Amino acid sequence: MIKRTVFESEHEMFRDSFRKFLQEEAVPHHHEWEKEGQVSRELWLKAGQHGYLSPTVPEEYGGVGVDFRYNAVVDEEIANMGLSGIGFGLHSDIAVPYIMAYGTEEQKKKYLPGCVNGEIVTAIAMTEPGTGSDLQGVKTTAILDGDHYVLNGSKTFITNGQMADLVIVVAKTNPDEGAKGTSLLLVEAGYDGFAKGQNLDKIGMKAQDTSELFFQDVKVPKENLLGAEGMGFIYLMQELPQERLSVGLNAIAGAESILQQTVDYVKERKAFGRNIASFQNTQFKLAEMSATLTMARVFVDKCLDLHINKELDVVTAAKLKLLTTEIQCDVIDECLQLHGGYGYMLEYPVARAYADARVQKIYAGTNEIMKLIIGRSLV
Ligand SMILES: Cc1cc2nc3c(=O)[nH]c(=O)nc-3n(C[C@H](O)[C@H](O)[C@H](O)COP(=O)(O)OP(=O)(O)OC[C@H]3O[C@@H](n4cnc5c(N)ncnc54)[C@H](O)[C@@H]3O)c2cc1C
């Protein structure tokens, strides 16, 4: 593998300890969690104790205040070990950063320490049954009434939805306006009128809870508005590059891991009296995948480097999300083929990776939406 230069030795030490943590605390239970449709709360609490959740949160709010490369390490190791069901990325890279960026002092003091120690699991609820790609079409409303907003509507496909203690809800505070009427609200799981629907049955990422959420006349205190009223859409646009980087990091680490496992497999498996690895087709496929992943790795690391210098723009992040997830799905498909029938058996990591990877082209903005963003920047 090409030498990576984006990480320092302290990130690699963190990587070693996080990998050990996953081996001890997640790998032995993952199959059980897949059956249950969610990971245990204990995992979150233990991860919090070790500083693996939201490492970028500043010390004054209970965090360690390090750079996003620590999040990247967490994303990569979860993907490496085929544990994509663990929703730390959604929490640390996507939801919590909204509170850090737009929260008031009171909100940060109230919520961030729990986000770091694992007592507060977060989710972000944008998608609704009637709208996903077109976020301006959100129908959930939050109408100000004295000292609180009255929240009504429903959301679907929400990652960490069953476990979430705190949900950032995208709602229209001014339903007559499109993007300008959109705001973000911090909604606690215990609020009256907030109900979680069923844990949705997916083709992959079986250990990750994905839920519908329902809001019926939920009284959300006015002080739980996140940032300014009407700025929700702009905040979403500002934070999405980090979400897409997170997806890209996961994609390439996951694909690299499956490629390595496939190399090991073809060296063992025999057909026509020879190792599968000895066939020219096998070597050519492996060579193509290795070359593609090397190129992708360089691009991901460059984007990570840009991001920690606050220079990752929306279009570059869209290119990253588009390319890495397409590459991930193509590589895993080829690797599955090289496993023959065993590749189709869920007992083999390549089969689970195949099912897990598919959603990467759908969430965080579909790949068609990525093409729209890139296309618009060109013409
Ligand atoms: C496992 C999982 C986890 C998720 N987690 C979350 C979460 O935590 N929070 C959250 O808010 N959402 C989450 N989502 C929702 C996800 O972000 C949406 O599914 C996604 O944005 C697409 O929206 P949609 O499903 O409504 O599809 P639609 O918007 O209905 O799109 C259907 C198809 O039409 C295409 N399309 C739409 N508009 C255009 C256009 N203008 N040009 C060309 N093609 C277009 C799309 O690309 C897609 O192929 C999750 C989804 C899944 C499956």
The ligand as an SDF file (V2000), in Angstrom:
LIG
                    3D

 53 58  0  0  0  0  0  0  0  0999 V2000
  -29.5560    3.0370    5.7500 C   0  0  0  0  0  0  0  0  0  0  0  0
  -29.9560    4.4580    5.5740 C   0  0  0  0  0  0  0  0  0  0  0  0
  -29.5830    5.3920    6.5360 C   0  0  0  0  0  0  0  0  0  0  0  0
  -29.9890    6.7120    6.4050 C   0  0  0  0  0  0  0  0  0  0  0  0
  -29.6900    7.6090    7.4040 N   0  0  0  0  0  0  0  0  0  0  0  0
  -30.2600    8.8400    7.3710 C   0  0  0  0  0  0  0  0  0  0  0  0
  -30.1340    9.7300    8.4870 C   0  0  0  0  0  0  0  0  0  0  0  0
  -29.4840    9.4180    9.4830 O   0  0  0  0  0  0  0  0  0  0  0  0
  -30.7630   10.9230    8.4220 N   0  0  0  0  0  0  0  0  0  0  0  0
  -31.4970   11.3100    7.3430 C   0  0  0  0  0  0  0  0  0  0  0  0
  -32.0410   12.3970    7.3570 O   0  0  0  0  0  0  0  0  0  0  0  0
  -31.6190   10.5000    6.2690 N   0  0  0  0  0  0  0  0  0  0  0  0
  -31.0360    9.2720    6.2680 C   0  0  0  0  0  0  0  0  0  0  0  0
  -31.1820    8.4270    5.1980 N   0  0  0  0  0  0  0  0  0  0  0  0
  -31.9650    8.8630    4.0600 C   0  0  0  0  0  0  0  0  0  0  0  0
  -31.1470    9.1610    2.8010 C   0  0  0  0  0  0  0  0  0  0  0  0
  -30.3510   10.2990    3.0000 O   0  0  0  0  0  0  0  0  0  0  0  0
  -32.1390    9.2940    1.6450 C   0  0  0  0  0  0  0  0  0  0  0  0
  -32.6700    8.0020    1.4030 O   0  0  0  0  0  0  0  0  0  0  0  0
  -31.5110    9.8630    0.4070 C   0  0  0  0  0  0  0  0  0  0  0  0
  -31.1570   11.2190    0.5880 O   0  0  0  0  0  0  0  0  0  0  0  0
  -32.4180    9.7500   -0.8190 C   0  0  0  0  0  0  0  0  0  0  0  0
  -33.6840   10.2490   -0.5440 O   0  0  0  0  0  0  0  0  0  0  0  0
  -34.9800    9.3690   -0.8970 P   0  0  0  0  0  0  0  0  0  0  0  0
  -34.8020    8.0430   -0.2780 O   0  0  0  0  0  0  0  0  0  0  0  0
  -36.1730   10.1570   -0.5530 O   0  0  0  0  0  0  0  0  0  0  0  0
  -34.9010    9.1700   -2.4660 O   0  0  0  0  0  0  0  0  0  0  0  0
  -35.5030   10.1790   -3.6020 P   0  0  0  0  0  0  0  0  0  0  0  0
  -35.1030   11.5720   -3.2850 O   0  0  0  0  0  0  0  0  0  0  0  0
  -36.9490    9.8510   -3.7270 O   0  0  0  0  0  0  0  0  0  0  0  0
  -34.7310    9.6640   -4.8480 O   0  0  0  0  0  0  0  0  0  0  0  0
  -35.0920    8.5140   -5.6160 C   0  0  0  0  0  0  0  0  0  0  0  0
  -34.1630    8.4410   -6.8380 C   0  0  0  0  0  0  0  0  0  0  0  0
  -34.3220    9.6230   -7.6330 O   0  0  0  0  0  0  0  0  0  0  0  0
  -33.0760   10.2450   -7.8150 C   0  0  0  0  0  0  0  0  0  0  0  0
  -33.2340   11.6970   -7.8760 N   0  0  0  0  0  0  0  0  0  0  0  0
  -33.8680   12.5010   -6.9850 C   0  0  0  0  0  0  0  0  0  0  0  0
  -33.7820   13.7760   -7.3690 N   0  0  0  0  0  0  0  0  0  0  0  0
  -33.0600   13.7860   -8.5230 C   0  0  0  0  0  0  0  0  0  0  0  0
  -32.6350   14.7880   -9.4350 C   0  0  0  0  0  0  0  0  0  0  0  0
  -32.8980   16.0830   -9.1970 N   0  0  0  0  0  0  0  0  0  0  0  0
  -31.9240   14.4220  -10.5220 N   0  0  0  0  0  0  0  0  0  0  0  0
  -31.6380   13.1290  -10.7610 C   0  0  0  0  0  0  0  0  0  0  0  0
  -32.0190   12.1290   -9.9450 N   0  0  0  0  0  0  0  0  0  0  0  0
  -32.7120   12.4490   -8.8450 C   0  0  0  0  0  0  0  0  0  0  0  0
  -32.2470    9.8400   -6.6030 C   0  0  0  0  0  0  0  0  0  0  0  0
  -30.8730    9.9830   -6.8490 O   0  0  0  0  0  0  0  0  0  0  0  0
  -32.6940    8.3890   -6.4380 C   0  0  0  0  0  0  0  0  0  0  0  0
  -31.9680    7.5760   -7.3170 O   0  0  0  0  0  0  0  0  0  0  0  0
  -30.7320    7.1150    5.2700 C   0  0  0  0  0  0  0  0  0  0  0  0
  -31.0740    6.1770    4.2810 C   0  0  0  0  0  0  0  0  0  0  0  0
  -30.7030    4.8620    4.4350 C   0  0  0  0  0  0  0  0  0  0  0  0
  -31.1180    3.8740    3.3750 C   0  0  0  0  0  0  0  0  0  0  0  0
  1  2  1  0
  2  3  1  0
  2 52  2  0
  3  4  2  0
  4  5  1  0
  4 50  1  0
  5  6  2  0
  6  7  1  0
  6 13  1  0
  7  8  2  0
  7  9  1  0
  9 10  1  0
 10 11  2  0
 10 12  1  0
 12 13  2  0
 13 14  1  0
 14 15  1  0
 14 50  1  0
 15 16  1  0
 16 17  1  0
 16 18  1  0
 18 19  1  0
 18 20  1  0
 20 21  1  0
 20 22  1  0
 22 23  1  0
 23 24  1  0
 24 25  2  0
 24 26  1  0
 24 27  1  0
 27 28  1  0
 28 29  2  0
 28 30  1  0
 28 31  1  0
 31 32  1  0
 32 33  1  0
 33 34  1  0
 33 48  1  0
 34 35  1  0
 35 36  1  0
 35 46  1  0
 36 37  1  0
 36 45  1  0
 37 38  2  0
 38 39  1  0
 39 40  1  0
 39 45  2  0
 40 41  1  0
 40 42  2  0
 42 43  1  0
 43 44  2  0
 44 45  1  0
 46 47  1  0
 46 48  1  0
 48 49  1  0
 50 51  2  0
 51 52  1  0
 52 53  1  0
M  END
$$$$
